[in-house]
């Protein structure tokens, strides 16, 4: 019964998000990190078998098959709409100087651990995504914000969305013919390994990211 209530609440929330059109954005930007649940096209530009730039992907999306691993919008897209922001474009598609209202660093088949998904091809694991975000802060955002305090305020009011970890099981721990993690870690110790690695990725303070 509790599961049914949670599912019903989620459906109602998504319907509400679809109907809301904010005149003024609720946040200045949405930055997205993760895997295929959020990837909006980064894998299109990477040498990998994990791609979604063909039908039936995108059959219910206005832009067609953009690289989203879904027939329509991702959860990140719904959240962008709720915030009154454009969809966060894939980082690897960024060309030239544009006004940033967010970027999407997510990459299908990748996870928290660097080796996850590499049997499928190249992808951006979480630490690479964080590095690319730092590059954004250091090289792209100063073009919009000359004042470091203004940039710091912009980042503090921005929304950061992360969904990762499932591929560390599907494309790593459970692939015993390609990876040895299951030989060295119990399910419990592997979960702790992921949590510790994830924590290390997010230990960087805002002050260490804003170096302009």
Secondary structure, DSSP 8 states (H G I E B T S, - for coil): -HHHHHHHHHHHHHHHHHH---SS-SSS-EEEEESTTT-SSGGGGSSBS----STTTTTTSTT-SSS-SSSS--HHHHHHHHHT----EEGGG--S----S-EE---TT--SSTTTTTTTB----HHHHHHHHHHIIIIIGGGT--SHHHHHHHHHHSEEEEE--THHIIIIIT-TTT--HHHH--HHHHHHHHHHHHHHHT---HHHH---
